[in-house]
Amino acid sequence: MTESAWLIDETRPIGTDDEPILARQVSPRRSGHRPTHNLALSLHDVVIHDNRKWFGEADIRLDMLVTTGRRVGEKDPSFFVPQTITFPRVKDGEALPIGSGGMIGFYGVPAHFLDLSIVVSRDKKDVDSLAALLKDTKDGEVTDAIGTFAELVASPQVAAVKAALDAAMILSNAAYRLLRTLTGTTIGLYRNSHLQHRDGFGIGRHPEQGSYRRKDLSFHYAISVEG
């Protein structure tokens, strides 16, 4: 799956104008500007406007993958957070029952960036969660991508941040391929990357008003600061 295959792709490539921003981002002298509060990324108001066009009477599963960098000394070694929730018997025009707080895709202190991807599939009972699929895959690209994040911790330089963002895209595309192969119905709904200094980790509501809508699906998400 290429970037263009995502129904909504709001990722922006890192250009030469972004190099000074990234240099400040990874500078040890900027450590006081790194976030000290937890951020929460949550998905809201996911509505299936016409499920018969896609799934007939089938149940629906929603997978979300959030990737971030990590810093030396942090106890949590995970660079990516996969989430899977299934929803039986969703009616046309009905919001998925994910609660007023939304579906939490990430909660913690990020480093360098937050990368988000969302996919929707037919819920087949014999398909593992996204976390299990990524853990058990033999895909060499996934293994290499995870190694790239480890290098980012060891050497947080501009080139390492750029490589980690590329690795985040590889993981997102790998998640799509795995789900597509096993369900046959996966739709790559959304992708975006929020850099620390260029985008302020994307704190706020996305979109600012209303919802995204593609292929009879609508939703919005928010990145908020704890407290």
PyMOL commands that set and color helices and strands:
alter all, ss='L'
color gray80, all
select helices_A, chain A and resi 3-5+16-26+28-33+51-53+130-136+140-154+158-183+196-202
alter helices_A, ss='H'
color red, helices_A
select strands_A, chain A and resi 8-9+39-48+60-68+80-87+94-95+103-108+113-122+187-195+204-206+212-214+217-225
alter strands_A, ss='S'
color yellow, strands_A
deselect
rebuild
show_as cartoon
